[in-house]
């Protein structure tokens, strides 16, 4: 069985490898670099940059631990960007090696559907090639949204694509959008010396999180003296030769050297040829699929940011695996979105999974909350990282339906609660598991106990 994947991002290349493992003859069509947005201009580059700001913060806080450095730590922005590029290049080569190891053919170029079994590829060398397939997986991802209103020019007004390839450190930046991208880029740039101003039109930063989670993040931004404006939008933008002026709806005027527009992304279906085969999309241009990730055209599947599901690399990867099980083995494997973890990699880190408390309240669910502050953890005190908390949400049957962690290594710890949420485990079941001491993960255990008002290390 011949399967063709259009797009080599975290959804596409994972789907390709899984299909090859299942015995399919696989071809990947990719117009850019393997790894897609996540590896090249998203998740990995931002984490490489944030790792540098983390080291910088450690040196600045060293005196709190009795360690003194002579002089002041200096930022070499050029070196930081080169390091980031080196990491990305190494990982791209790693993906190429995995695909070759699995016998997967890589075609460099832009793919367009001619019909349900043929794809026309405009190759990098200017030639065209027609690739035939028994089954097709669409995985072309997304691109940043840059409404004309913001006067995007790729120089003064930029998106996440350009900000991760800056040639020099800007003195100041207005960031429109207080979601994960805006917060992470803003935090990094602030740490290395840029004056940052974050604007979020919704009531709080990290608008998809519960208010108590967002407040912890906002307190951290205040401590770091990162300026932010919430519940306020942009009413006007003026681009000048030496900078950008943004007028907020409240009347405040912000000026900066550059402006980053981080207000979302759209499904990238440009030139994909969806109309040639009659694939249905919703009002926002996202592809409609059934519970098995198959489009309305038999044999063509879609995954990742092309769908209305959460635009996250790990979601795309899982969708890729599910889609090819169904495509290659003719299975009826369903995609579960019960426990999708979301992360914001700032300090303190923010991670959540499953249902938010606000959602449980809106649905009229008889829920309970268990909470434990990092301040009560011996390991957190020893590390000097005691800001934040663990929060568990259970339903009337004690089943864990959601969770959030704000604090050091929250993005690593959320894995335990993701498993619990996906498998429908109870707070009692996980709470009876011995957690190692002294660790930050004890905060999960304590919060689980707090659901039943049996938290040992808490005074209320």
C-alpha positions in Angstrom: 0.0 0.0 0.0 1.4 3.4 -1.1 0.8 6.3 1.3 1.8 9.9 0.6 2.1 12.5 3.3 2.0 16.2 2.2 3.9 18.1 4.9 6.9 17.1 7.0 6.1 18.8 10.3 5.5 17.1 13.7 2.3 15.6 12.4 3.5 14.7 8.9 6.8 13.1 9.6 5.5 11.2 12.6 2.6 9.9 10.4 5.1 8.9 7.8 7.4 7.0 10.2 4.4 5.2 11.8 3.0 4.2 8.4 6.4 2.8 7.4 6.5 0.8 10.6 3.1 -0.6 9.8 4.4 -1.7 6.4 3.4 1.0 4.0 5.4 2.3 1.1 5.7 6.0 2.2 6.5 9.3 0.4 6.8 12.6 2.2 6.3 15.8 0.2 7.8 18.9 1.9 8.4 22.3 0.4 10.6 23.6 3.2 12.5 22.0 6.1 11.5 18.8 7.8 10.1 19.4 11.2 7.7 22.1 10.1 6.8 25.2 12.2 7.5 23.5 15.5 11.1 22.6 14.8 12.1 25.5 12.6 10.2 28.6 13.7 8.3 27.5 16.8 8.6 25.2 19.8 12.3 24.2 19.5 13.8 27.6 18.6 11.9 29.3 21.4 13.0 26.7 23.9 16.6 27.1 22.7 16.4 30.8 23.3 14.6 30.4 26.7 17.4 28.0 27.8 19.8 30.9 27.3 17.7 33.3 29.4 17.4 30.6 32.1 21.2 30.4 32.3 21.4 34.2 32.5 18.9 34.3 35.3 20.8 31.7 37.2 24.0 33.8 37.1 22.1 36.9 38.2 20.6 35.1 41.1 23.8 33.3 42.1 24.5 35.5 45.0 21.3 34.3 46.7 23.0 30.9 46.9 26.3 32.2 48.2 28.0 32.2 44.9 29.6 35.4 43.6 30.8 36.2 40.1 33.2 39.0 39.3 31.7 41.5 36.9 28.3 41.3 35.2 26.9 38.6 32.9 26.8 39.9 29.4 24.5 38.8 26.5 26.0 37.7 23.2 22.8 37.8 21.1 24.6 36.8 17.9 26.0 33.7 19.7 22.6 32.9 21.1 21.0 32.9 17.7 23.8 30.8 16.2 23.4 28.3 19.0 19.6 28.1 18.3 20.2 27.6 14.6 22.7 24.8 15.3 20.3 23.0 17.5 17.5 23.3 14.8 19.8 22.1 12.1 20.9 19.1 14.1 17.3 18.1 14.8 16.3 18.5 11.1 19.2 16.2 10.1 18.0 13.7 12.8 14.5 13.6 11.3 16.0 13.1 7.8 18.1 10.2 9.1 15.0 8.6 10.7 13.0 8.8 7.5 15.9 7.4 5.4 16.3 4.6 8.0 12.6 3.7 7.5 12.9 3.7 3.8 10.7 6.8 3.3 11.1 8.7 0.1 11.4 12.5 0.5 10.3 14.7 -2.3 11.3 18.4 -2.0 8.6 20.7 -3.4 5.0 21.9 -3.1 2.2 19.3 -3.4 -1.2 19.9 -4.9 -4.0 17.4 -5.1 -5.1 16.6 -8.6 -7.6 13.9 -7.6 -8.0 11.4 -4.7 -5.0 9.4 -5.8 -2.6 11.8 -7.5 -0.5 14.7 -6.3 1.3 17.2 -8.5 4.6 18.3 -7.0 6.3 21.6 -8.0 9.9 20.6 -7.3 12.6 22.9 -6.0 14.5 22.6 -9.3 11.5 24.0 -11.2 10.3 20.6 -12.6 7.0 19.0 -12.0 6.3 15.4 -10.8 3.1 13.5 -10.4 3.1 11.2 -7.3 0.5 8.4 -7.1 -1.0 7.2 -3.8 -3.5 4.7 -2.5 -4.0 6.8 0.6 -3.1 10.5 1.4 -2.5 12.3 4.6 -2.7 16.1 4.5 -0.3 17.7 7.1 0.6 21.2 5.7 0.3 22.9 9.1 -0.4 26.6 9.7 1.0 30.1 9.2 0.9 33.2 11.4 -2.1 35.5 11.1 -1.1 39.0 10.2 -4.2 41.1 9.6 -3.7 44.2 7.3 -4.8 46.4 10.2 -1.4 45.8 11.9 0.5 46.9 8.7 2.7 43.8 8.7 5.8 44.4 6.6 8.2 41.7 8.0 10.6 44.4 9.2 9.1 46.8 11.7 5.9 44.7 12.2 6.7 41.0 12.3 5.3 37.6 13.2 6.8 34.7 15.1 8.5 33.6 11.8 10.7 36.7 11.7 11.2 37.2 15.4 13.0 33.9 15.7 15.4 34.9 13.0 16.3 38.4 14.2 19.8 39.7 13.2 20.1 42.0 16.1 18.5 42.5 19.5 15.7 45.1 19.3 15.8 47.8 22.0 12.1 47.7 22.4 9.1 45.7 21.2 5.3 45.8 21.4 3.9 42.3 21.5 0.2 42.0 20.4 -1.2 38.8 22.0 -0.6 37.4 25.5 -0.9 33.7 24.6 2.0 31.2 24.8 3.9 32.7 21.8 3.6 36.3 23.1 4.5 35.4 26.7 7.5 33.2 25.8 9.0 35.6 23.3 8.3 38.6 25.6 9.9 36.8 28.5 13.0 35.9 26.6 13.5 39.3 25.1 13.0 41.0 28.4 15.6 38.8 30.0 18.2 39.6 27.4 17.6 43.4 27.5 14.7 44.4 25.3 12.0 46.7 26.7 8.8 44.6 26.2 5.2 45.7 26.3 2.6 42.9 25.9 -1.0 43.8 24.8 -3.8 41.3 25.3 -7.4 42.3 24.5 -8.9 39.6 26.8 -9.1 40.1 30.6 -5.8 38.4 31.4 -2.6 37.0 30.0 -2.7 33.3 29.0 -6.4 33.8 28.1 -7.1 30.1 27.6 -6.1 29.4 31.3 -8.2 29.8 34.4 -8.0 33.2 36.1 -6.1 32.0 39.2 -3.4 30.4 36.9 -3.1 33.6 34.8 -2.8 35.8 37.9 0.3 33.8 39.0 1.8 34.5 35.5 0.9 38.2 35.8 2.5 38.5 39.2 5.7 37.0 37.8 5.7 39.5 35.0 5.2 42.3 37.5 8.2 41.0 39.5 10.3 40.9 36.4 9.0 44.4 35.5 7.6 43.2 32.2 4.9 45.7 31.1 1.6 44.2 30.0 -1.8 45.6 29.2 -4.9 43.3 29.5 -8.5 43.9 28.6 -7.2 46.4 26.0 -6.8 46.1 22.3 -5.1 48.0 19.5 -7.1 50.7 17.8 -4.4 52.1 15.5 -0.9 51.4 14.2 1.6 53.7 12.6 4.8 52.4 11.1 7.7 54.9 10.9 11.2 54.6 9.6 12.6 54.3 13.1 9.8 52.4 14.9 6.2 51.6 15.5 3.5 53.5 17.4 0.4 51.6 18.6 -2.7 53.3 20.1 -4.7 51.2 22.5 -8.5 51.3 22.7 -8.0 52.8 26.2 -6.2 55.7 24.6 -2.7 54.7 25.8 0.0 55.2 23.2 2.9 52.7 23.0 6.1 53.2 21.0 8.8 50.7 20.2 11.4 49.8 17.7 9.4 46.8 16.5 6.0 45.1 16.9 5.3 41.4 17.1 1.9 40.3 16.0 1.1 37.0 17.8 -2.7 36.8 17.5 -3.0 33.3 16.1 -2.4 31.1 13.1 -4.5 29.8 10.2 -4.6 26.5 8.5 -2.2 26.5 5.5 -4.2 25.2 2.6 -3.0 27.6 -0.1 -2.4 25.8 -3.4 -3.2 22.4 -1.8 -6.0 21.8 -4.3 -8.8 21.0 -1.9 -11.4 22.2 -4.4 -10.0 19.8 -7.1 -11.3 16.8 -5.0 -14.1 18.5 -3.1 -12.7 18.4 0.4 -14.9 20.2 2.8 -13.7 23.0 5.2 -15.3 25.1 7.9 -15.8 28.9 7.9 -12.2 29.4 9.0 -10.8 27.3 6.3 -10.0 24.3 8.5 -10.5 20.8 7.1 -13.5 18.8 8.4 -12.8 15.2 9.3 -14.7 12.4 11.0 -13.7 10.8 14.3 -11.2 8.7 12.4 -9.5 11.8 10.9 -10.7 11.0 7.4 -12.1 13.8 5.2 -15.3 13.6 3.2 -13.2 12.2 0.4 -12.5 8.5 1.0 -8.8 7.7 1.4 -7.7 11.2 2.2 -7.0 12.1 5.9 -6.0 15.4 7.5 -4.1 16.1 10.7 -2.5 18.9 12.8 -3.2 22.6 12.4 -5.4 21.9 9.4 -8.1 20.8 11.8 -10.2 22.6 14.4 -8.3 20.8 17.2 -5.7 22.4 19.4 -2.8 23.7 17.3 -0.1 21.9 19.2 2.8 19.8 17.9 2.0 16.9 20.3 -1.6 16.9 19.2 -0.5 16.8 15.5 1.8 13.9 16.2 -0.8 11.8 17.9 -3.3 12.6 15.1 -0.7 11.5 12.6 -0.4 8.1 14.3 -4.2 7.6 14.6 -4.7 8.6 10.9 -2.2 6.2 9.5 -3.4 3.3 11.6 -6.8 3.8 10.0 -5.3 4.5 6.5 -2.8 1.6 6.4 -4.6 -1.1 8.5 -8.2 0.0 7.8 -8.7 0.3 11.5 -11.4 2.4 13.2 -9.1 4.0 15.7 -10.6 7.2 17.2 -8.7 10.3 18.2 -9.1 11.3 21.9 -8.9 14.9 22.9 -9.9 14.3 26.6 -6.4 15.1 27.9 -4.5 17.6 25.8 -1.7 19.2 27.8 -0.8 22.8 27.1 2.4 24.5 28.2 3.8 28.0 28.5 7.6 28.0 29.0 8.3 31.1 31.1 9.2 31.5 34.7 7.3 30.2 36.5 6.2 27.6 33.9 2.5 27.1 33.2 0.9 23.8 32.3 -2.6 22.5 32.2 -4.6 19.6 30.9 -8.2 18.6 30.5 -11.1 20.7 31.6 -10.6 24.2 33.1 -12.5 25.1 36.3 -14.4 27.8 34.4 -15.5 25.2 31.9 -16.6 22.8 34.6 -18.6 25.7 36.2 -20.2 26.6 32.9 -21.2 23.0 32.3 -22.9 22.7 35.7 -20.6 19.9 36.8 -20.5 19.1 40.5 -16.7 19.5 40.8 -14.1 19.7 43.6 -10.8 21.4 43.7 -7.6 20.3 45.4 -4.7 22.8 45.6 -1.2 23.0 47.0 1.3 25.8 46.9 4.9 25.3 45.9 5.9 27.3 48.9 5.0 24.2 51.1 7.5 22.0 49.3 10.9 21.4 50.8 12.5 21.0 47.3 11.0 24.2 46.1 12.3 26.1 49.1 15.8 24.5 48.6 15.8 25.6 45.0 14.5 29.1 45.7 11.6 28.4 43.3 8.5 28.5 45.5 6.1 30.6 43.3 3.1 28.7 42.0 0.7 25.9 42.8 -0.7 22.6 41.7 -4.5 22.5 41.1 -6.6 19.3 40.6 -10.2 19.3 39.4 -12.4 16.2 40.0 -16.0 15.4 39.2 -18.7 14.0 41.5 -17.2 10.5 41.1 -13.7 11.7 42.1 -12.4 11.3 38.6 -9.7 13.7 37.6 -11.1 15.8 34.8 -8.6 18.6 34.7 -5.4 20.0 36.3 -3.1 23.0 36.2 0.4 23.6 37.5 2.2 26.9 37.8 5.8 26.7 38.9 9.2 25.3 38.3 9.2 22.3 35.9 5.4 22.4 35.6 5.6 21.4 32.0 7.4 18.2 32.9 5.2 17.3 35.8 1.9 17.7 33.9 2.6 14.4 32.3 1.4 12.5 35.4 -1.9 14.3 35.5 -2.3 13.9 31.7 -2.2 10.1 32.1 -4.6 10.3 35.0 -7.0 12.5 33.1 -6.9 10.4 29.9 -7.4 7.1 31.7 -10.2 8.5 34.0 -8.3 7.8 37.2 -9.5 9.2 40.5 -7.8 11.5 42.9 -7.9 8.7 45.5 -6.1 6.3 43.2 -3.3 8.6 42.2 -3.1 10.1 45.7 -2.3 6.7 47.2 0.8 6.4 45.0 4.1 7.1 46.8 5.8 10.2 45.4 9.5 10.6 45.8 10.8 13.0 48.5 12.1 15.7 48.3 10.7 16.5 44.8 8.4 19.1 43.2 6.1 16.2 42.2 5.0 15.9 45.8 2.9 19.0 45.1 0.7 16.8 42.9 0.3 14.3 45.7 -0.6 17.0 48.2 -3.1 18.6 45.9 -4.7 15.2 45.3 -5.0 14.8 49.1 -6.5 18.3 49.3 -9.4 17.2 47.1 -10.6 15.2 50.1 -9.5 17.8 52.7 -6.7 15.4 53.8 -3.6 17.4 52.8 -0.9 16.9 55.4 1.3 19.9 54.7 -1.3 22.6 54.4 -2.7 25.1 56.9 -6.0 26.8 55.7 
